[in-house]
Amino acid sequence: MPVRIRPHGCHGRKDDGVLIHLDPVGGVAGDMFIAAVTDAFPHLREGMLAAIRAAGLPAEIDCRFEAHEDHALTGGRFVVDIPGEEHVHDGHDHAHDHAHDHAHDHHHDHGHAHEHRHEPEADHAHGSFADIRAQLLASELTPEVKHHAIGIFTILAAAEGRIHGHPVDEVSFHELGEWDSIADIVGAAYLITALDADAWTIGTLPLGSGYVRTAHGRLPVPVPATAAILDGYTFADDGVPGERITPTGAAIVRHLNCHQRHDRGVRKTLRQSGYGFGSRRLPGVSNVLRVLAFDTLREGTGLEDSEAVVIEFDVDDQTPEDLAIGLDRIRGEHGVLDVVQMPVFGKKGRVAARVQVLAEPDALGPVVDACFLETATIGVRYHVVNRHRLPREMRVVQVGEHAVRVKVAHRPGATTAKAESDDTLRTAGSDARLRVRRAAEEAGLDSEIEE
C-alpha cells in the first residue's frame, strides 16, 4: 500500500558536523596518528595517557610527547620507551603468526638500516589476538575505547590470518603484541572516541618502495598486511623509498572508514591543524602526517548523513520456525535498525538463509552477541556503510477508538505519511483496516500543517 503524500515547496536543511582530514605527506603509522591528533588537540594528551595506563601499561614503560622539526615543519612525536629495547617506532609494527624469538634485527633495503631488538624476558611474551582482546576487555577502559581498540586489532588479525591461512583468534602479533604498539592502538582508540567526528577523510596514500628484511625473509613494500587492509584505496608513487604505511596505520585508516572522495555539497571551515612526525628522516619530504579538522555545513540536500554497520551471516541448520523467532528477538535489540533474510544456496546445494542486520555502529558488539545467541551461525561478517536518511518523526493520531502511530517523512518536494499496520490489529475486516490507516495518514499530514 503506497504511503500518503502531500507536496510542498522545496526547501533545504543545513546540517553541522565535524570532519577530520588526514594528509599522509610522509605516510601513516600509529604513533604519527597520535602525534598529529594531539598536536591539533593538545587537551586530549592527558586523558589519552591515562587510557593507555588503564589498558595495563607497566609502570616502567614511559610514554611521552616530544617537540619535533623536520624540513622546516614543526609538530610533535609520540614516544614509548620500553626498558631494554631499542627500535624505530614508526616502521616496524608487523605481525607474524609463526614461531618467533625475542632477539631479531629488522633492516630496510633502501639504503639505511634500523635495528629492532627485543631482549628476552619472561613477561614479554608475544600474544595472540584472543589474548590481547581478553586483556582489553578485562581492562578499565571505557566501553567505547575498548570497541575502537579491539576493532583496530581485529582488522590487523583478519589481514594476517587471511595472508597466512590461520584462524583470526590464533594470529600471534609478535611486534604488534609489544607494549609500544598496544599503546599506539589504545591511544588512537581514545582519541577517536574523544573526537567523535562525523566523518574522516584521507588524501592519496604514498606507495613507498623496496623491501623490509626480517629474520623470516624479505617482505615487499607495502608489506602484505598493509596491502590487504588498504585494498581499494588510491596510492601514488612520489619517488620516496621505504615503508610509508605501517599495518597499524593502515588498520586505523580502515577502522575509521576514511574515504578519499570529496563531497562538493559540503562547505568546510578549518578549525585546527596538527603535525605528527615519525622517527625516520625521508629524503626531500617531511616524514609527517598532518591532521586538518573542519566544521562542516551541508546545504540544500535535506538529508541526514550517518553511518550504520551491516552484519551478515548464513544459516542452514536451524528450522525456519526457530530462526523466525530468533530474528524477531534480534530486531528487538537496542541499536538494531532492520533485519532481513533471503534464500541462498550453500555448500552441497543446500538451501540456506542469508541474514542481514543493519545496526548503529555503537551497538555492534551486543548485536553480534545476539546473532550468535539467537541463531545457529558460527561466524558473522560486518562492515560500516554511509547512509542518507530523510528527516522523519513518529506521530500518534486518534482515529475513532484507535491510537495509531504514523511515520511522517520529509522528502524533497513532499511530505509522506505511513501508518503502522500493527495499530489496526483490533479492527475486523481488511477494508475497515484500510480506512483506519488512510484516516490516520491524513491526520498525520494535517498535524504537520498545524505545527
N, C-alpha and C positions, 0 to 999 in steps of 0.2 A: 504494500500500500504506500503510495507516494506521500511525502510529508507535505504539510500545508505551507504555502509560500505567500509572502507579501512583499512586492517590490518596494524599494525605497531608493532615494538618491544615493549615488556612490559617494563614499567618504572613506578617508584613510585614517589609520590609527598609528600612533607613534609608540615604539617600544624602546626603553632604555636598557642598556646592558653593559657588560664589561667583556672586552675581547683582549686576549693576550697573544702577541705575535712573537715567535722565536725566529731570530735571524742567525742561522748557523754559519757565521763567517769562517770560523776555524773548524767547526764541527759541533758535535753534541756528545756529551758524556754526563754521567750522573753528577759529578762534583761541579761541572761547569753549569749545569742547570740550577743547582742550589746557589752557587755563587752569583749567577746573573739575577735570579729572582730576589735574593736577599739584598743585592746591590740596589735594585729598584724599590724594594720594600724592606728597609733595614729593621723596622719594628718587629718583623717576624723572626729575627735571628734567635732571640732568647727562647721563645716558645718552641722553635724547631730543635734547638739543642736539648731542651728538656724532653721533647718527644723521643729523641734518639736515646737518651738515658733511660726513658721508660721502656724502651724495647729491650733493655738488658745490657746495654753497653758497659763493659767492665770499667771500673774507676781509673785504672792505669792507662786507659786509652784517652788521648786528648783530641778533642775536636775544636777547631778554631777558624776564624776568618782572618785573612791577610790582605792588605792592600797590594795591588799588583799593577805593573805597567808593561805594555807590550806594543811596540810600533806606535808610540805616542798616544795610545789609548790607555785610560786608567779605569780600574774597577776593582773587583775582589777575587780572591781564591778561597775555596773551602778545602781545608787540610785535615786529614785524620792521621794522627801519629800513633802507630802501634809499636810498643817496645820490641826491639829485636828484628824489626822489619825495615827494609829499605826498598822502596819501589816507586815507580811512576804511577800516580794515582789515576790519570785520565786515559791511559792507553792499554790497560791490562785487566779487564774485568771479565774475561771469557770464561764460560762454563765448559767443563769437560766431564762427561758422565762415564768415565772409565778410571781404572786404577791410577793413582796419582800420589807422589810422595811430597814431602813438605819442602824440600830444597830444590829449587829449579831456577833457571835463568830464562828470561824471555828476551828476544832480540828482534828488532825491526830490520828488514833487509833493504833499507833505503838510505844507508849512509851514516846512521847513528844508532847506537845500541843502548838499551836500557836494561839494567838488571832488576829482577823482581824476585827477591829471595824471601822465603819464609823459614824461620828456624823451627825445628821440630819441638812441639810442646804437647803435653798430654791433653790440655784443654783447648787445643787449637785445631780440632778435627774438622774436616770438610763435611758439610751437612747436605742431606738430601732435601728436595723440595718439601717433602712431607714433614721433615724435622723442622725446617725453617718456618713453614706455615703454622705448625703446632706452637712453636716458640712465640710467634707474633700473636696468635690467638690467645695465648696464656698471658701476654704482657698487659701492662696497664695503659696501653694506648687507647685512644677513643675508638669507637666502632668505625667512624669514618676514615680515620688514618689507617686502621687495620685493613679496611676494604681496599683502599688505594695501594697500600704496600703489597698485600697479597695479590692484587690484580697485576701489578708490575712483575712480581716474581712468577706468576702464572704464565705470563707471556713469554718470559725467558725460558721457563721449564718446557713449555709446549714447543718452542722452537728447537731447543736442544733434543727433546725427545723425538721430534719428527726427523731431525737430521741423522740421529744415531740409532733410531729404531728402538727406543726404550720407553716404557711407561712413564708418564709425566711424574708421578709420585716418586719414582726411583731415580730420577735425574739427580746427580750429585753436582753441586755448583762449584766446588773447589774454590778458585779465587773469589767467585761470587759469594761463597759462604763465609769469606773472611769479613771481619767487622767493618773494614773500610767501605765495602760495597753495601753491606746491610745498612750502614749509616747513610750512604747515598740514597738508597731506596726509601728508607723510613723518613729521611729528611725531605725528600721530594714529595712523599705522600702527605706529610704535614703541610707543606706549602700549597699543594694542590687543594687540600681541604680548606685551608685558611683563606685562600684567594677566592674560591668558589666562583670562578669565571664562567660566563655564559658560553664562551667558545674559545678554542685555542687554534691558532694557525701557525704554519711554519713555511719558510722560504725553501727554495730549491736546495737540495742537500749536496754537500761536496762528496765526490766519489772516493778520492784518495787512490793510492796505488801501492804496489809492492806486496810484500808478504810479512806475516808475523811468524817468527820461528820459535817454536816451543819445544819442550822435551818430547812432545808427542808428534813432532813433524811440523812442516810449514803450512800455514793457513793463508789463503789469499785475502786481500783487502778489497771490498768489505768482507769480514770474516763470515762464515756460513750462517751463524746465528743472526747477525745483523741483517744480512741479505734476506733471510727468511722472514724476519719480523717486519721489515720495511718493504715487502712486496707490494707493488702498486704505487710507490712514491716516486717522485721525479728527482733524478740526480743530474749533476753536471760535473765534468772534469775541469777543474780550474788550474790544472797543471801542478798543483802542490801535492807531493807524495806523502805516503804514510797512512796510518789508520785515522780516519777523521770522525767516524761514528762508532762508538762502542756499543756492545749489546745492551748495557744498561741504559745508555742514552736512547737507543732505538726503542727499547721497551717503554720508556717514559713517553716518547712521542706517540707510539701506538696506543698506549693506555689512555692518553689524553684525546685520542681520536683527532689529532691535529690534521687539518685539511690544508691543501695548498691552493685552493681556488679563491678567487676574490669576488666578494658579493658587492656588486656595483650599487645595490639598493641601500647600502648602509653608509651613513656618514660617521666618521671616526674623529674623536678629539684625543690627541696624545696627552696622557696624564703623567706617566712615569716611564723611565727607561733605566736599564741596568746592564752591566757588562760582567760576565763571568768567565774567568780565564782557566785554561788547563795549564799543566806544569811544563809541557814541551814548548819549544820555540819552533815555529814554522818559517820556512824561507819566504820572505816577501809579503806575509799576511799575518795578522794577529790571530793567535790561537784563542779565539774568544767566541762565546755565544752571547748574543745581545737579546735582551727582552724589551719589548715595547708594549706598554699597557694602555689601552684605549677605552674611553667611554664611547659607546655606540648609540646611534639614533637611527632607527629604521622608519622610513616614511612610506606611507601610501599603500602598503600591502594589506593591512588589516589582519595579518596572520600572527599567531603566537608561535614563536620558534622555541623548540625544546628538543631534548634527547630522550630516547627510550632504549631499552635493551630488549633484544629479541632472543628468546630461549627456544631451542628446537630439540626434539628427540623423537625416536621411533619406538613403537611398542607393538610386538607381535605375539606376546604370550600372556595377555590379560583379556578377560572376557569383555565384550562390548558393554555389558551392563555395569560391571565394576569400574571400567575405565570412565564411563559417563559420570559415575558418582565421584570418582577421583578428580576429574576435570572441573566439576562443579565446586568441589572444595578448593581447588586451586584458584578458581575465579573469585572466591571469597577472601583470598589472602590480601593483606594490606599491600598496596602498590601495584597490584595486577590490573592492567588496563583492558586486556582482552585475551581470550583463549579460543583457538580454533583447531580443528583437526581435519585431515584429508586422507583418503586411502592412497597407499603406495605399495609397490611390490618389493619385498625384501629378498634375502637370500633363499635359494631353493624355490623361488616363485611364490613364497608365502605372502599373503595379503597382510599388510601391517597398517597401523595408524600413525601418521606423522602429525605430531602435536607442535603447535607454535604458540608460545606465550609472549605477550607484549607486556612489559612491566616498567615501572620507574627505575632508573639506574640505581638509586639508593636502596632499592628493595631486592637487589639481585641475590644476595646470599640467602635470605629467608625464602624467597620464591624457589630457588634451586632446591633448597632442602624440602620444600613442599612437593616439588616434582618427583624427587626420589621417594618421598614418603607415600604419596598417593597413587603412584603408577609403578609398573614393573620395570621401567627403564633402568639401566645401569650406567648411563652416560648421557650428558647433555652438551649441546653446543650453544654458544651465545656470542652476540656481537652488539655493539652500540650503533644506533641509527639516528640520524637527524630527522625531525618531523616538523611539519607546519600544521597547526590546528586553527580552526575557525574559533573566534571568540564565542563562547556559549554560556548559558546558565540554565539551571533547572528551576522551573516554577511549578507551584501547586495551585490548581484551579478547582473550583467546585462545580460539578455538573450534576444537578439533582442531588441524589444522596451519595454521589461518588466524589471522593477527593482524588484527582488524577494528576500525576506528575507529568509535566510537559517540558521537553528539552527544546530550548529556543537557541538557534544558531544564527549568527550574523555573517552572511555571505556577501561578496562584492555585488552590490546592486539589489540585494534582497535579504529578508529575514525569513527563516523557515522554522516550523514547529513540528515536533513529533511526540505524540502521546505514548506513555508507557503502557503496553498492552496488558501487563500483569495487573494494573489497577482497575481493569474492567472484568476480572475473572468472576465476580459475583453477578454479572449481568447475563441472563439467559438469552441465547439466540445470537447468531452471527450478525444479522442486520442491526440488532439493537446495540451490540458492542461497537459496531462501526459508527453508529450515530453518536455514541458517547465519545468515542475517540475524536471524531470530527469537531464536535462541540467543544471539547477540551482544547484542541489545537487552535480553534478560532479564539477562544477565551485567552489562551496564552499569547497570541499575537496582539489581542486588544489590550492586554495588561502592559505590553511594551509601549503602546501609544500613551497610555495613562501615565507611565513613569516619565 
